[in-house]
Amino acid sequence: MNQDRIMVLLRRVVDGFRAFSLGQKIVVVAGVLVASIGIWAYFTFFAATTNYSPLFTNLAAKDASAIVDELTTAGTPYELADSGTTVMVPTDQLYDLRLKMASAGLPSSEDTGYSLLDQQGVTTSEFMQQVTYQRALEGELTKTIKSIDGVTAATVHLAIPTKDVFSDDSSKPTASVMVATSGGKKLSSDQVQTVVHLVASAVEGMDPDNVTVAGSDGTVLAAPGQGDSGSTSTRQQETAAYEQRLSSSLQSLLTQVVGPNHAVVKVTADLDFDTSETKSQTYTKSDAPALSESTTDETYSGTGAGAAGANGGVLGQTNGTTSDAVGTGTGTTTDGNGTYSQQKAVRDNAVNSVIETRKNAPGQVRKLGVAVLIDENTAAGADLAQIRELAASAVSLNTTRGDTLAVNSMKFNTSTADAAQQELATQQADAGKAEQLTLIKQGAAALAVVVLLLVTWFASRRRRKRNRVLQAAEMQRLDEIKVELERTRSVALEAAEEKARLESASELTAIGGGLSGDSDGGAQERKLKEIEALVDEQPDEVARLLRGWLATKGA
């Protein structure tokens, strides 16, 4: 069934192509040739291209050379990328080649880290054990740092002092790390601190302040003594970020006032990244009139001598409370009639005090400078005093610490901006024209396809209509031939009957006429039957013969 449909479809396509004019046939043949050439070019230049995938990345020069030698010996095609640190191989051979390289012990630089400890023997000296352990630790740290996003290579050097049991003064271990990034990227401050703390936490007794991190371009990212405040570049980045934040805030405010591209803001900040600690002690007022008080009372009366004794008081204080102790002494004489008495009191009052310690975080603003420049054409309709007040409030200006604010108006040079705007408009126009041309090409191609389909459909429809007309004409002609044959037959039969009736009057004529009539009537009857059979069996041939007769008769 499907084959019959395919044959019918092919027959329709062939019939439609035959119905085309010469120009249409040329266009169709040219389109088929162009499509065939395009398909051939695609499979020749694109589909046949080998796809490559990375076999290994971040390779050392020694490992890359060894892997290339192995691939060259095996006759495997390869490509180098990332300045020779990445080896690319055909994708369909990727996993097979990785297994082969692993069996060959490549890349060999991966045999670092704690795997070095497996190579030690029983006779290894203590010094070699210490050196191997340090190398293994450096290798493990290198692997860990290389796993950070953006780091392509890393080198770690540790300086671990030897422990001396006879000395209390042991120096702390230090470390230096060299990192390389890809694509000109730079490590962020958080990533640098991550490297510092990873190394410090992996080595016993190491302080994060004793870790130095440097970039492959020679930039010091972290140095001893910088602490958590970061390197010089980090301080500059934080200062620039603070200045940019203030500038953006003030710029957005001025844009609402004077409009876009009519004001320029520049903020310069001096930030204090030093860590400071402040201690203060304050005293609170007590209800007692004095800090310490001593009172002595002596009384003597009479004419004799006397002696007295006194007891002292002792002050006790707990949590800011005051207690008094008073001692009194009394003495009398026996050889006279006089009396003597003495009283002494000592009182101490406590004074409350508060000790406060403050530690200032780095990043405090020492001094701030703000400059605002407004276009002269716009400044004519703006109040500079109000703008100055708004700017001072927006940046939290503090004149006591030396902050400055300058608001001026000048004529802006807009030639560069106008040129850029004109260039942007030209580029947009060109892009619009290119997009429009692309749409026109696509529309023309689609229209050509639609026209071709319509032409094919109309041609096939016209051919089918013409075939139906011809078939109807043939059937009409056959019907006319049958009618003509029937009429001829009826005329012949009538003539034979008339002849037989006329010749029956006389005997001789009847006999001769009867013989002749019988023979003629039988011959005509046979001819009519033969003609009818011929019309039923070969109508096309009979129709063609009759057309020839009619044409000859008309001529």
C-alpha positions in Angstrom: 0.0 0.0 0.0 2.8 2.4 0.9 4.7 1.5 -2.3 1.6 2.3 -4.3 1.3 5.7 -2.6 4.9 6.4 -3.3 4.5 5.5 -6.9 1.5 7.7 -7.2 3.3 10.6 -5.6 6.3 10.2 -7.9 4.0 10.0 -10.9 2.4 13.3 -9.8 5.7 15.0 -9.3 6.9 13.8 -12.8 3.7 14.9 -14.4 3.9 18.3 -12.7 7.5 18.7 -13.8 6.5 17.8 -17.4 3.8 20.4 -17.3 6.3 23.2 -16.5 7.5 25.5 -19.1 11.2 25.6 -20.1 12.0 28.5 -17.8 10.3 26.8 -14.9 12.2 23.6 -15.5 15.5 25.5 -15.5 14.7 27.2 -12.2 13.7 23.9 -10.6 16.8 22.2 -11.8 19.1 25.1 -10.7 17.5 25.0 -7.2 18.0 21.3 -6.9 21.7 21.7 -7.9 22.2 24.5 -5.4 20.7 22.5 -2.6 22.7 19.5 -3.5 26.0 21.5 -3.5 25.0 23.0 -0.1 24.4 19.6 1.5 27.6 18.3 0.0 29.6 21.3 1.4 28.1 20.8 4.8 28.9 17.1 5.1 32.4 17.8 3.6 33.5 20.7 5.7 31.4 20.6 8.9 30.0 17.1 9.5 33.3 15.5 8.7 35.2 17.8 11.2 36.5 15.9 14.2 35.3 17.1 17.6 37.9 17.4 20.3 37.6 17.2 24.1 40.2 18.0 26.8 42.1 14.9 27.8 43.9 16.6 30.7 44.0 20.3 31.9 46.4 22.4 34.0 49.3 20.1 33.0 52.9 20.8 33.9 55.3 21.2 31.0 56.9 17.9 31.7 53.6 16.0 31.8 52.3 17.7 28.7 55.5 16.8 26.8 55.3 13.1 27.9 51.6 12.9 27.0 52.2 14.4 23.5 55.0 11.9 22.9 52.7 9.0 23.8 50.0 10.3 21.5 52.4 10.9 18.6 53.8 7.3 19.0 50.3 5.9 19.0 49.4 8.0 15.9 46.5 9.7 17.7 45.6 13.3 16.5 45.7 15.9 19.2 45.5 19.7 19.8 47.1 21.9 22.4 45.2 24.7 24.2 45.6 27.1 27.1 49.3 27.8 26.3 50.1 24.1 26.2 48.6 23.2 29.6 45.6 21.4 28.0 45.7 18.5 25.6 42.7 18.0 23.3 41.9 14.6 21.7 39.0 13.3 19.6 35.9 12.9 21.7 35.2 9.3 20.6 38.7 8.3 22.0 38.7 10.3 25.2 38.0 7.7 27.8 40.1 5.0 26.1 43.1 7.4 26.0 42.7 8.4 29.6 42.9 4.7 30.6 46.0 4.3 28.4 47.7 7.4 29.9 46.9 6.1 33.4 48.5 2.8 32.7 51.6 4.7 31.5 51.7 6.6 34.7 50.7 10.0 33.2 50.5 12.6 34.3 53.3 11.9 36.7 53.1 15.2 38.6 49.9 13.9 40.2 52.1 11.5 42.2 52.5 14.0 44.9 51.0 14.8 48.3 50.7 12.0 50.9 51.4 9.4 48.2 55.1 10.3 48.7 54.9 8.7 52.2 54.2 5.3 50.6 57.7 5.4 49.0 59.6 5.5 52.3 61.4 2.4 53.4 62.5 1.1 56.8 66.0 2.6 56.4 64.8 6.1 55.8 66.5 8.6 58.1 64.6 10.9 60.4 65.7 13.9 58.3 64.4 12.4 55.1 61.1 11.5 56.8 60.7 15.1 57.9 61.6 16.4 54.4 59.2 13.9 52.7 56.4 14.9 55.1 56.9 18.5 54.3 56.9 17.8 50.6 53.7 15.8 51.0 52.0 18.5 52.9 53.0 21.1 50.3 51.6 18.8 47.5 48.3 18.4 49.3 48.0 22.1 49.9 48.8 22.7 46.2 46.0 20.4 45.2 43.5 22.0 47.5 44.4 25.6 46.4 44.1 24.5 42.7 40.6 23.4 43.3 39.5 27.0 44.0 37.5 28.5 41.2 39.7 30.6 39.0 43.1 29.2 40.1 44.9 27.3 37.4 48.2 26.7 39.1 49.6 27.0 42.6 52.9 26.5 44.4 53.3 26.2 48.2 56.5 26.5 50.2 56.6 25.8 53.9 59.3 26.8 56.3 58.8 24.5 59.4 61.5 25.0 62.0 63.0 22.0 63.8 61.7 21.5 67.3 64.4 21.8 70.0 63.6 20.1 73.3 66.3 22.1 75.1 65.0 25.5 74.1 61.8 27.3 75.0 62.2 29.9 72.2 60.9 28.1 69.1 60.1 30.1 66.0 56.7 29.7 64.3 56.4 28.1 60.9 55.8 30.3 57.9 54.4 29.7 54.4 54.5 31.3 50.9 52.0 30.6 48.2 52.2 31.5 44.5 48.9 31.3 42.6 48.1 31.8 38.9 44.7 32.5 37.5 43.2 32.1 34.0 42.0 34.7 31.6 43.6 37.6 33.5 41.2 37.2 36.4 42.2 38.2 39.9 41.4 36.6 43.2 39.0 38.4 45.4 39.7 39.3 48.9 37.6 36.5 50.3 39.5 34.0 48.1 42.9 35.3 49.3 41.8 35.0 52.9 40.6 31.4 52.1 44.1 30.5 50.8 45.7 32.1 53.9 43.5 30.2 56.4 43.7 26.9 54.5 47.5 27.0 54.7 47.5 28.2 58.4 45.0 25.6 59.5 46.9 22.7 57.8 50.2 23.4 59.5 50.5 22.9 63.2 51.3 26.1 65.1 51.1 28.4 62.0 49.6 31.9 62.5 47.6 33.3 59.5 49.7 36.4 59.8 52.8 34.4 58.8 51.3 33.4 55.4 52.3 35.3 52.2 50.2 35.0 49.1 51.4 36.4 45.8 50.0 36.3 42.3 51.8 35.1 39.2 52.1 38.7 38.0 54.2 39.6 41.1 51.4 41.3 43.0 51.4 40.7 46.8 47.9 39.6 47.7 48.6 39.0 51.4 51.6 39.7 53.5 52.6 39.1 57.1 51.4 41.8 59.5 48.4 42.9 57.4 46.0 40.7 59.4 42.4 40.6 58.3 42.5 44.1 56.8 43.9 42.6 53.6 46.7 43.7 51.3 47.3 47.1 49.8 45.4 46.2 46.7 42.5 45.0 48.8 42.5 48.3 50.8 42.4 50.2 47.5 39.5 48.1 46.2 37.6 48.7 49.4 38.3 52.5 49.3 37.3 52.6 45.6 34.1 50.7 46.4 33.2 53.1 49.2 33.9 56.1 46.9 31.8 54.6 44.1 28.9 53.9 46.5 28.8 57.5 47.6 29.3 58.8 44.1 26.4 56.7 42.7 24.1 57.8 45.5 24.9 61.5 45.0 24.8 61.1 41.2 21.3 59.6 41.2 20.1 62.4 43.5 21.5 65.1 41.1 20.1 63.3 38.1 16.6 63.8 39.5 17.4 67.5 40.0 19.3 68.6 36.9 18.6 65.7 34.5 21.0 63.0 33.1 24.4 63.9 31.8 24.3 67.4 33.4 26.2 66.7 36.6 29.5 65.0 37.5 30.3 63.8 41.0 33.8 62.9 42.3 34.3 61.5 45.9 37.7 61.0 47.5 37.8 59.2 50.8 40.6 58.6 53.2 39.8 55.4 55.2 41.6 54.2 58.3 42.4 50.5 58.2 44.4 50.5 61.4 42.9 48.6 64.4 42.8 50.7 67.6 41.8 49.9 71.1 40.7 52.5 73.7 40.3 52.1 77.5 38.6 54.6 79.7 37.8 54.7 83.5 35.1 56.9 85.0 34.2 57.5 88.6 30.6 57.9 89.9 29.7 60.3 92.7 29.1 58.8 96.2 26.7 59.9 98.9 29.6 60.3 101.4 31.1 63.8 101.7 34.7 62.6 101.7 36.8 59.6 100.7 38.3 59.3 104.3 37.3 60.9 107.6 39.0 60.7 111.1 37.5 62.2 114.3 39.0 62.4 117.9 37.2 63.8 121.0 39.0 64.3 124.4 37.3 65.4 127.6 39.0 66.2 130.9 37.4 67.4 134.2 38.6 67.6 137.8 41.9 68.4 139.5 43.7 65.0 139.4 45.6 63.2 136.6 44.0 60.5 134.6 44.8 58.1 131.8 42.6 57.0 129.0 42.7 54.4 126.4 41.2 54.4 122.9 40.1 51.8 120.5 40.3 52.3 116.7 37.8 51.6 114.1 38.3 49.5 111.0 36.5 50.1 107.7 35.1 47.2 105.8 33.8 47.6 102.1 32.0 45.2 99.9 30.7 46.0 96.4 30.7 49.7 96.8 29.0 49.8 100.3 30.4 51.7 103.2 30.7 50.5 106.8 32.0 52.5 109.8 33.9 51.2 112.9 34.3 53.6 115.8 36.5 52.9 118.8 36.2 54.8 122.2 38.4 54.7 125.3 37.7 56.1 128.9 40.2 56.4 131.8 40.0 57.7 135.4 42.7 58.5 138.0 42.7 57.3 141.6 45.0 59.9 143.1 42.8 62.9 142.3 39.3 64.0 141.8 39.5 64.7 138.0 38.2 62.5 135.1 39.5 62.1 131.5 37.8 60.6 128.5 38.8 60.2 124.8 36.8 59.2 121.7 38.3 58.5 118.2 36.4 57.6 115.0 37.7 56.7 111.5 35.4 56.5 108.5 36.3 55.6 104.8 33.8 56.1 101.9 34.0 53.9 98.8 33.9 55.6 95.3 32.3 53.7 92.3 34.3 53.4 89.1 33.6 52.1 85.5 36.3 50.8 83.2 35.3 50.7 79.4 37.4 49.2 76.6 36.6 49.9 72.9 38.2 48.3 69.9 37.6 50.2 66.6 37.2 48.2 63.5 39.2 49.1 60.4 37.6 51.1 57.7 36.7 54.3 59.5 36.5 57.5 57.5 39.3 59.9 58.3 38.6 62.6 55.7 36.1 63.0 52.9 36.3 65.2 49.8 33.4 65.7 47.5 33.4 67.7 44.2 30.2 68.4 42.2 30.4 69.9 38.8 27.2 71.0 37.0 26.7 72.0 33.4 26.6 75.8 33.0 23.5 75.6 30.8 21.6 73.7 33.5 23.0 75.6 36.5 21.2 78.7 35.4 17.9 77.2 36.4 19.2 75.5 39.6 19.9 76.7 43.1 23.5 75.9 43.9 23.0 76.5 47.6 20.3 73.9 47.8 22.4 71.5 45.7 25.3 72.0 48.2 23.0 71.3 51.1 21.6 68.2 49.5 25.1 66.9 48.6 26.3 67.5 52.2 23.4 65.6 53.6 23.7 62.7 51.1 27.4 62.0 51.9 27.1 62.8 55.7 29.6 65.6 55.5 31.5 66.2 58.8 33.5 69.5 58.8 35.0 68.8 62.2 37.1 66.0 60.8 38.1 68.1 57.8 35.6 67.0 55.1 35.3 69.4 52.2 32.5 70.0 49.6 32.8 72.0 46.4 29.9 72.7 44.0 30.6 74.6 40.8 29.2 75.1 37.4 31.1 75.0 34.1 30.3 74.5 30.5 30.4 70.8 29.5 32.2 69.6 26.4 29.7 67.3 24.8 31.5 66.7 21.5 32.6 63.2 22.6 29.2 62.3 23.9 27.5 63.6 20.7 30.0 61.6 18.5 29.3 58.5 20.6 25.6 59.1 20.3 25.8 59.6 16.6 28.0 56.5 16.2 25.5 54.5 18.3 22.7 55.7 16.2 24.6 54.7 13.0 25.3 51.3 14.4 21.7 50.8 15.3 20.6 51.9 11.9 23.1 49.5 10.3 21.9 46.8 12.5 18.4 47.5 11.6 19.2 47.5 7.9 21.1 44.2 8.3 18.2 42.7 10.1 15.8 44.0 7.6 17.9 42.7 4.7 18.0 39.3 6.5 14.2 39.3 6.8 13.9 40.3 3.2 16.2 37.4 2.1 14.2 35.0 4.3 10.9 36.3 3.0 12.1 36.1 -0.6 13.3 32.5 -0.1 10.0 31.6 1.6 8.1 33.4 -1.2 10.1 31.5 -3.9 9.2 28.2 -2.2 5.6 29.2 -2.0 5.5 30.3 -5.6 7.2 27.1 -6.7 4.6 25.0 -4.8 1.8 27.1 -6.3 3.2 26.7 -9.8 3.5 23.0 -9.3 0.0 22.7 -7.9 -1.6 24.8 -10.7 0.3 22.9 -13.3 -0.7 19.6 -12.0 -4.3 20.8 -11.6 -4.3 22.1 -15.2 -2.9 18.8 -16.4 -5.5 16.8 -14.5 -8.3 19.1 -15.9 -7.0 18.7 -19.4 -6.9 15.0 -19.0 -10.4 15.0 -17.7 -11.5 17.1 -20.7 -9.7 14.8 -23.2 -11.2 11.7 -21.5 -14.7 13.3 -21.7 -14.2 14.1 -25.4 -13.0 10.6 -26.1 -16.1 9.2 -24.3 -18.3 11.5 -26.2 -16.7 10.5 -29.5 -17.2 6.8 -28.6 -20.8 7.5 -27.8 -21.2 9.3 -31.2 -19.5 6.3 -32.9 -21.9 3.9 -31.3 -24.8 6.0 -32.3 -23.5 6.2 -35.8 -23.1 2.5 -35.9 -26.6 1.9 -34.6 -28.0 4.3 -37.2 -26.0 2.6 -40.0 -27.2 -0.8 -38.8 -30.8 0.3 -38.7 -30.5 1.9 -42.1 -28.9 -1.3 -43.5 -31.7 -3.5 -42.0 -34.4 -1.2 -43.4 -32.8 -1.3 -46.8 -32.5 -5.0 -46.8 -36.1 -5.5 -45.7 -37.3 -3.0 -48.4 -35.3 -4.7 -51.1 -36.7 -8.1 -50.1 -40.3 -6.9 -50.2 -39.9 -5.2 -53.6 -38.2 -8.2 -55.3 -40.8 -10.8 -54.0 -43.2 -9.7 -56.8 -41.5 -11.8 -59.5 -40.1 -15.2 -59.2 -36.8 -14.6 -61.1 -36.3 -11.4 -59.5 -37.2 -12.9 -56.2 -34.9 -15.9 -56.7 -32.0 -13.7 -57.9 -32.9 -11.0 -55.5 -33.5 -13.5 -52.7 -30.1 -15.1 -53.2 -28.4 -11.8 -53.6 -30.4 -10.3 -50.6 -29.6 -13.3 -48.4 -26.0 -13.1 -49.1 -25.9 -9.3 -48.8 -28.0 -9.3 -45.6 -25.9 -12.0 -44.0 -22.7 -10.2 -45.0 -23.9 -6.9 -43.6 -25.1 -8.6 -40.4 -21.6 -10.2 -39.9 -19.9 -6.9 -40.6 -22.1 -5.1 -38.0 -21.3 -7.7 -35.4 -17.6 -7.5 -36.2 -17.7 -3.7 -35.9 -19.5 -3.9 -32.5 -17.0 -6.4 -31.2 -14.2 -4.2 -32.4 -15.7 -1.2 -30.7 -16.1 -3.1 -27.5 -12.6 -4.5 -27.5 -10.5 -1.6 -29.0 -12.5 1.6 -28.6 -9.3 3.8 -28.9 -8.3 2.2 -32.2 -11.8 2.6 -33.6 -12.0 6.2 -32.4 -8.7 7.0 -34.0 -9.8 5.3 -37.3 -13.1 7.2 -37.3 -11.3 10.5 -36.8 -9.1 9.7 -39.7 -12.2 8.9 -41.8 -13.9 12.1 -40.8 -10.8 14.1 -41.5 -10.5 12.5 -44.9 -14.2 13.1 -45.6 -13.9 16.8 -44.5 -10.9 17.2 -46.8 
